[in-house]
Amino acid sequence: MRQPLVAGNWKMNGSRDSVKALLDGLKAGIGDVTTAEVAVCSPHIFLGDVQSQLDGSAIAWGGQDVSVHDSGAFTGETAGSMLGDYGCKFVIIGHSERRQYHGETNQVVADKFAAARKAGLIPLFCIGETLEEREGGTMEDVLAGQIDAVIETCGVDMLGEGVIAYEPVWAIGTGKTATPEQAQDVHAWIRARVAKSSAEVAEKIQILYGGSMNPGNAADLLAQPDIDGGLIGGASLKPADFLAVCTAANA
């Protein structure tokens, strides 16, 4: 039985005051969430505040990106060991915004997966297709390329040490959401693709849905057999909304 995981991706949002208010709200309500694991992924500049507020709580935390390098002359980069120093458990890898706006290739993402695991972090490994790729019939090829790059670079057993987050690019921040049936079909396909390399890893790996999950659609999405939680964007910035998604993961 795979434990549900609900992870918030704050993206480039927040201030020290808003982060404090958000985390106060989450800590106050998290007692109602008993079976799902809950995490927040903060901009790196707030990780000290996040660690201070969440240390000892039921909420884990993580970063939004990691360097492929351990250290050195790489201005603006953040090493996995640095995230570990701030108590991070998770780190987002390969988000579509990193792929689209920062030119991250499948190989770069695979190398970041390896760097995260080397630092003892659990990668939240994002994969997904654009609307053009879905409508053009290349969705499976796109997803296969993203998954296979990690398997070829890291091995399937290391892939199983992470979490996959399926995020249809056309549903991120747009208010559009895949229907529960559409999402389930893709999650089942992803699990089957991993099973080509290892049935054991495919069965145990958590696959989250990451396309505009919110309190209104979370229960229906999370009821699907191959959807093991959510990577939550906009709804993670509002305590009541994020907690509602977490509660739906208990059902």
C-alpha positions in Angstrom: 0.0 0.0 0.0 1.5 3.3 -1.1 1.2 6.1 1.4 -0.3 9.3 -0.1 1.9 12.3 -0.4 0.8 15.9 -0.8 3.6 18.3 -1.6 3.1 22.1 -2.0 5.2 23.9 -4.7 5.2 27.6 -3.7 7.1 28.5 -6.9 8.5 32.1 -6.8 6.0 33.4 -4.3 6.0 34.6 -0.7 7.6 37.0 1.7 8.9 36.3 5.2 5.6 37.5 6.7 3.4 35.5 4.3 5.5 32.4 4.8 5.1 32.7 8.6 1.4 33.1 8.3 1.1 30.2 5.8 3.1 27.8 8.0 1.2 28.9 11.1 -2.0 28.0 9.4 -0.8 24.7 8.2 0.6 23.7 11.6 -2.7 24.6 13.2 -4.7 22.4 10.9 -2.3 19.5 10.2 -3.6 17.5 13.1 -6.6 16.6 11.0 -4.3 15.0 8.4 -3.3 11.5 9.7 -2.5 9.2 6.8 -1.0 11.4 4.1 2.5 12.6 4.2 2.6 16.4 3.8 5.5 18.6 2.5 6.1 22.1 1.3 8.7 23.1 -1.3 9.9 26.6 -0.7 12.0 29.1 -2.6 15.5 28.5 -1.3 15.8 31.9 0.4 13.1 31.0 2.8 14.4 27.6 3.8 15.9 28.8 7.1 12.5 30.2 8.1 10.8 27.1 7.0 13.1 24.8 8.9 12.7 27.0 12.0 9.0 26.9 11.9 8.4 23.3 10.9 11.1 21.5 12.8 9.4 18.9 15.0 6.1 19.3 13.2 4.3 16.7 11.0 5.2 18.6 7.8 8.3 17.9 5.8 9.9 20.4 3.5 12.1 20.7 0.5 13.7 22.8 -2.2 12.5 23.6 -5.8 15.7 22.8 -7.7 19.2 21.4 -7.1 22.5 21.8 -8.9 24.2 18.8 -10.6 27.4 20.0 -8.9 28.6 19.3 -5.4 30.3 22.7 -4.9 32.5 25.2 -6.7 32.3 28.2 -9.0 28.7 27.9 -10.0 27.1 31.3 -9.1 23.5 31.1 -8.3 23.3 27.4 -7.9 22.4 25.4 -4.8 24.0 22.1 -4.0 22.1 19.2 -2.5 24.3 19.2 0.6 23.2 22.8 1.2 19.5 21.8 1.0 20.4 19.0 3.5 21.9 21.5 5.9 18.4 23.2 6.1 16.7 19.9 6.8 15.2 19.3 3.4 13.7 15.9 2.8 12.6 16.5 -0.8 13.6 18.5 -3.9 11.6 19.2 -7.0 13.4 18.0 -10.2 12.5 18.7 -13.8 9.5 20.9 -13.3 8.1 21.9 -16.7 8.9 25.6 -15.9 12.6 24.6 -15.5 12.4 22.6 -18.7 10.7 25.4 -20.6 12.3 28.6 -19.3 15.7 27.3 -18.3 16.3 24.8 -21.1 16.7 21.8 -18.9 17.0 18.7 -21.0 16.0 15.1 -20.0 19.7 14.4 -19.4 20.1 17.5 -17.1 17.1 16.4 -15.2 18.4 12.9 -14.9 21.8 14.3 -13.6 19.9 16.4 -11.0 18.0 13.3 -9.9 21.4 11.6 -9.3 22.7 14.6 -7.5 19.7 14.8 -5.2 20.0 11.1 -4.3 23.8 11.6 -3.6 22.8 14.2 -1.1 20.2 12.0 0.5 17.2 14.0 -0.8 14.1 12.5 -2.3 13.5 13.8 -5.8 10.0 14.9 -6.8 10.6 14.0 -10.4 8.3 15.9 -12.7 7.3 14.7 -16.1 4.6 15.9 -18.5 3.5 16.8 -22.0 2.3 19.9 -23.7 -1.1 20.2 -25.3 0.5 20.1 -28.7 2.3 16.8 -27.8 -0.9 15.3 -26.4 -3.0 16.3 -29.4 -0.3 15.4 -31.8 -0.1 11.8 -30.5 3.5 12.0 -29.2 2.6 12.1 -25.4 3.8 8.6 -24.7 7.1 9.2 -26.5 7.7 12.4 -24.6 6.9 10.8 -21.2 9.0 7.7 -22.1 12.0 9.9 -23.0 11.7 11.7 -19.6 11.4 8.5 -17.6 14.0 6.5 -19.6 16.7 9.2 -19.2 16.6 8.7 -15.4 16.5 5.0 -15.6 19.5 4.9 -18.0 21.5 7.4 -15.9 20.6 6.3 -12.4 19.1 2.8 -12.8 15.6 1.8 -12.1 16.3 1.0 -8.4 17.4 4.6 -7.8 14.3 5.8 -9.7 12.3 3.9 -7.1 14.0 6.0 -4.3 12.2 9.0 -5.7 8.6 10.1 -6.5 7.2 10.8 -9.9 4.9 13.8 -10.4 2.9 13.7 -13.6 2.1 17.3 -14.6 0.4 17.8 -17.9 1.9 21.1 -18.9 -1.4 22.4 -20.4 -3.0 22.1 -16.9 -0.4 23.9 -14.8 -1.5 27.2 -13.5 -4.2 27.4 -16.2 -7.2 26.3 -14.1 -7.6 23.4 -16.6 -7.4 19.9 -15.1 -7.2 16.5 -16.6 -10.4 14.5 -15.8 -9.8 11.9 -13.2 -10.1 9.3 -16.0 -7.6 11.0 -18.2 -5.2 11.4 -15.3 -5.6 7.8 -14.2 -5.0 6.5 -17.7 -1.6 8.4 -17.8 -0.6 7.3 -14.3 -1.3 3.7 -15.2 0.7 4.1 -18.4 3.6 5.6 -16.4 3.5 2.7 -13.9 3.5 0.2 -16.8 6.5 2.0 -18.4 8.5 1.7 -15.1 7.4 -2.0 -14.9 9.2 -2.7 -18.1 12.4 -2.2 -16.1 11.1 -3.4 -12.7 7.7 -4.6 -11.7 8.7 -4.2 -8.0 9.7 -0.6 -8.4 6.6 0.2 -10.5 4.4 -1.2 -7.7 5.9 0.8 -4.9 6.7 4.1 -6.5 4.4 7.0 -5.7 3.0 8.9 -8.7 1.6 12.3 -7.9 -0.7 14.4 -10.1 0.5 17.9 -10.6 -1.9 19.8 -12.8 -4.1 22.3 -10.9 -5.3 20.0 -8.2 -7.4 22.0 -5.7 -10.1 21.4 -3.1 -12.8 21.1 -5.7 -11.2 18.2 -7.7 -8.8 16.6 -5.3 -11.1 13.9 -3.9 -12.1 12.6 -7.4 -8.5 12.6 -8.6 -7.1 11.0 -5.5 -9.7 8.2 -5.6 -8.0 6.8 -8.7 -6.0 3.7 -8.0 -2.7 4.9 -9.6 -2.8 8.5 -8.2 -0.9 8.5 -5.0 -1.1 12.2 -4.1 -0.5 15.6 -5.5 2.1 18.3 -6.3 0.1 21.4 -5.5 0.8 24.8 -7.0 -1.6 27.7 -6.4 -3.7 25.9 -3.7 -0.6 25.4 -1.6 -0.4 29.1 -0.9 -3.6 29.1 1.0 -3.7 27.1 4.3 -7.4 26.1 4.0 -7.1 25.0 0.4 -3.9 23.0 0.9 -5.3 21.3 4.1 -8.4 20.4 2.2 -6.4 18.6 -0.5 -4.4 16.9 2.3 -7.7 15.8 3.9 -8.9 14.5 0.6 -5.8 12.3 0.4 -6.9 10.5 3.6 -10.1 9.3 2.1 
